[in-house]
Amino acid sequence: MQKKFDILVVDDVSENIKIAIGILKNEKYNFSYALSGKSAIEILKTKRFDLILLDVMMPEIDGFTLCKMIKKTPVLKDIPIIFVTAVSEIEYMQEGFKLGAVDYVTKPYHSIELRARVANHLELYRYRQELSYHNKELVRDIQHERDQHLSELELAQKEIIYILSEIMASDSGETAEHVKRVADISKELAILEGHLTHEQIHTIYLASPLHDIGKVVIDNSILHKNAKLTDEEFYVMKKHPSYALKILSKSKSELIKAAAVIAYEHHENWDGSGYPKSLQGEDIHIYGRIVAIADVLDALTHKRSYKEKWSFEKAARYIIDLSGIKFDPRLIRLFENNLEVFKEMVEE
């Protein structure tokens, strides 16, 4: 069953309202009326209409003023308004169209004209509503498909990162568990940092496993050396952030871009003594500052080919003592205030 149309007739002369409703009356229309602009406003506060038949010349609030108010109200602005005017007032109708009216009819009414104009604009309004509804449905469908695609893309990126992390770990002398622990520690620090969004925290967690991806380019004789590196070897090792940037920077993925930042800046020091760019303080990206702490904490507390593992307490003291030198002082305060949390993560 087709929905009825609701029409509001506004005129300060009750006889004009009776005539208009009498001409238009049929089973498709429901009518409401108002004898003033003020009464119309009160009605419009509680009921929605498909069309307004609005007299121009009314005392206090005239038709033009009421039209302006309707068009400035978001929930009402799309309702079609047909102005009603005496033949002698037609020159005013240019103003009516400027205000957003869709049409006008003259008094005294011509029955055929009034019915035709009202019917046409009601149909047009219904079609616009249906089109708007279908557009919203289409937008929702596109958004759903986009979200699904992005979810699949993110899952693929996660898998790529995991695979690269595994390759990097097996080839660099580090363990796969190291990159996973760095991700967990970085996430915890990112949460404690307090200013990062949920999305940024998630990004750090996913991207941090690639922090040492540049080491895949370094010769294995350096990576697997069981003794302290010579100055020349350390010079070569220090190139791995730059190698990582070359590997990752061409990607358009926001996740891989974040990984590039982390890989390139996690060896920078707060006091500017780090590498590869000698960045200082907050010039170092917050992602790099967070992962720097996580990387050192896990490296110190686990055995490597060139060193024995340290106790958590010894490693924590070493890191805290480097506050303001190697590490961001604010992040170190957060670390120091939550030592038990990080100890549990490291010793799992």
Summary of the structure (lengths in Angstrom):
residues: 348
radius of gyration: 35.7
end to end distance: 66.4
largest distance: 104.3
contacts: 1071
relative contact order: 0.07
helix: 62%
strand: 9%
